[in-house]
Amino acid sequence: MRPDAFGMAEPVSIEGSATSYFSQPEAELDPRLFVGHTLKSSVRNGLLRVLFNFLNEKYRHPDLWCHTWIAGSGVSYQWSAARDPGDLDVLIGVDYIQFRKANPEYMGLSDTEISKMLNEEFRNELQPDTANWDGFEVTFYVNPGATDIRTINPYAAYDLTHDEWTVSPQAVGAPHNAAWEAQAQRDRSMAVDIVTRYSQALTDLHGAQNDAARRNAEIRMQSSLSQASALYEDIHQSRRFAFSSQGKGYSDFYNYRWQAGKKLGTVPSLRRLHEYNQSVSESVAKQTYGIELPDTRTLIRRAATYRSHG
């Protein structure tokens, strides 16, 4: 490990975050978004405008291949306990055949590669501008293969394209299961152990008086970061199963585990260490090769160009 790879390391603590999952359902939907059971036209038109203004700058005819919903707790009866700003998840179903017809330069990409390309653009270029959109943190995401949102078992889903409910919200609370809670507590205990070892290694690194002590602290830091990434990915990726055609959506154990992890501070602390682990890896790669390695979008587009001319 290069000596400066951990130069930006910061302390991390276990702190819970707000989640509407464990809140009591409200009697009505969020009045900022709905009049009764009907989505306000200003909300629908505003979200579609943001999305299509972005897509039209990069791609041709998104109206032919883009089907759009808002989903999740923000459009459920558990909206009031959400953090400020509230969450709005804009989920996009892509008709990949139409996408390639409208944008033939991407003919060589698979459905998964197109999804990754779009999601990276949303994350890096669009969502910084929608972190506080009229009081909501709006995220945009393409679910690969989910041209029908019902296949991912959402809490609730409002079809922005056709201005109607696809999955109507139900006024239900979180499931109660002692075994599930025990697993969430085990996850937290493991996160506490990882964070404790990371914090001690960070302290030792800052106080290192020689190369051997510094190297020892770096090895222990890298070990704790790798373990944090592994546990975070396990909890995060498992949640995706909950919202797959094989999962049970809202009431699935893996969704419960994720939501409990947010509440108990497991997920926020592991996410910070996971993101830091990724930045360390990028820093080492840059120092090793002398250049910043291409991002996913660049690699995907290069692959598309190569295949289309191959």
Residue pairs with C-beta under 8 A, 6 or more apart in sequence:
1 215
1 218
1 219
1 222
1 284
2 283
2 284
2 287
2 288
3 214
4 283
4 287
5 218
5 280
5 283
5 284
5 287
6 202
6 205
6 218
6 221
6 280
8 276
8 279
9 202
9 205
9 221
9 276
10 276
11 199
11 202
12 195
12 198
12 199
12 269
12 272
12 273
13 195
13 265
13 269
14 188
14 191
14 192
14 195
14 264
14 265
14 266
14 269
15 265
15 268
15 269
16 262
16 263
16 264
16 265
16 268
17 83
17 262
17 263
17 265
17 267
17 268
18 81
18 82
18 83
18 262
19 81
19 82
19 259
19 262
19 263
20 73
20 76
20 78
20 79
20 80
20 81
20 82
21 73
21 78
21 174
21 255
21 256
21 259
21 262
21 263
22 81
22 173
22 174
22 259
22 263
23 78
23 80
23 81
23 173
24 78
24 173
25 76
25 77
25 78
25 171
25 172
25 173
26 77
26 78
26 79
26 80
26 171
27 77
27 171
28 34
28 36
28 77
29 36
29 37
29 75
29 76
29 77
29 79
29 169
30 74
30 75
30 79
30 80
30 86
32 86
32 134
32 135
33 39
33 40
33 43
33 74
33 75
34 40
34 75
37 165
37 168
39 70
39 158
39 160
39 163
44 160
44 163
46 133
46 134
47 68
47 70
47 88
47 90
47 138
47 160
48 68
48 160
50 126
50 130
50 133
50 138
51 66
51 68
51 90
51 92
51 126
51 140
52 62
52 63
52 66
54 122
54 125
54 126
55 62
55 66
56 62
58 121
59 99
59 102
59 103
60 102
60 103
61 98
61 102
62 102
64 95
64 98
64 101
64 102
65 94
65 95
65 96
65 98
65 99
65 102
66 92
66 93
66 94
66 95
66 161
67 92
67 93
67 94
67 95
67 147
67 159
67 161
68 90
68 91
68 92
68 93
68 159
68 160
68 161
69 90
69 91
69 92
69 93
69 149
69 154
69 157
69 158
69 159
69 160
69 161
69 166
70 88
70 89
70 90
70 91
70 157
70 158
70 160
71 89
71 91
71 149
71 154
71 155
71 156
71 157
71 158
71 167
72 87
72 88
72 89
72 154
72 155
72 156
73 79
73 82
73 87
73 155
74 82
74 86
74 87
74 88
74 89
74 136
75 88
75 155
75 156
75 157
75 158
75 169
76 155
76 156
76 169
76 170
77 169
77 170
77 171
78 155
78 173
79 86
83 137
84 135
85 131
85 132
85 133
85 135
85 136
85 137
86 135
86 136
86 137
87 136
87 137
87 139
88 133
88 136
88 137
88 138
88 139
89 139
89 141
90 138
90 139
90 140
90 141
90 160
91 141
91 142
91 143
91 146
91 149
91 152
91 154
91 157
92 118
92 140
92 141
92 142
92 143
93 142
93 143
93 146
93 147
93 148
93 149
94 111
94 114
94 115
94 118
94 142
94 147
95 147
96 111
96 114
99 106
99 114
100 106
100 107
100 109
104 308
105 304
105 305
105 308
106 114
106 117
106 304
107 304
107 307
107 308
108 303
108 304
108 305
108 306
108 307
108 308
108 310
109 117
109 300
109 303
109 304
109 307
111 144
111 145
112 144
113 300
113 303
113 304
114 142
115 142
115 143
115 144
116 296
116 297
116 300
117 296
117 297
117 300
117 301
118 142
119 141
119 142
120 295
120 296
120 297
121 297
122 139
122 140
122 141
122 142
126 140
127 138
127 139
127 140
130 137
130 138
130 139
130 140
131 137
143 149
143 152
145 151
146 152
149 157
149 166
149 167
150 157
150 166
150 167
151 244
151 245
152 243
152 244
152 245
152 249
153 242
153 243
153 244
153 245
153 247
153 248
153 249
153 250
153 252
154 167
154 243
154 249
155 167
155 169
155 249
155 250
156 165
156 167
156 168
156 169
156 170
157 165
157 166
157 167
158 164
158 165
158 166
159 165
159 166
172 250
174 256
174 259
175 251
175 256
177 253
177 256
180 253
180 256
180 257
180 260
181 260
183 253
183 257
184 256
184 257
184 260
184 261
184 264
184 266
185 264
187 231
187 235
187 257
187 260
187 261
187 264
187 266
188 261
188 264
188 265
188 266
190 231
191 228
191 231
191 265
191 266
191 269
191 270
194 224
194 227
194 228
194 231
194 270
194 273
195 224
195 228
195 269
195 273
197 220
197 223
197 224
198 221
198 224
198 225
198 228
198 273
200 220
201 217
201 218
201 220
201 221
201 224
202 217
202 221
204 213
204 216
204 217
204 220
205 214
205 217
205 218
205 221
208 214
208 217
222 280
224 273
225 273
225 274
225 276
225 277
225 280
226 277
228 269
228 270
228 273
228 274
228 277
229 270
229 273
229 274
229 277
229 278
231 270
232 267
232 270
232 271
232 273
232 274
233 274
235 257
235 258
235 261
235 266
235 267
235 270
236 258
236 267
238 254
238 257
238 258
239 254
239 255
239 257
239 258
241 247
241 252
241 254
242 248
242 249
242 252
242 253
242 254
242 255
242 258
243 249
243 252
243 255
247 254
247 255
248 255
249 255
258 267
260 266
261 267
261 270
262 268
282 292
282 293
285 293
286 292
286 293
294 302
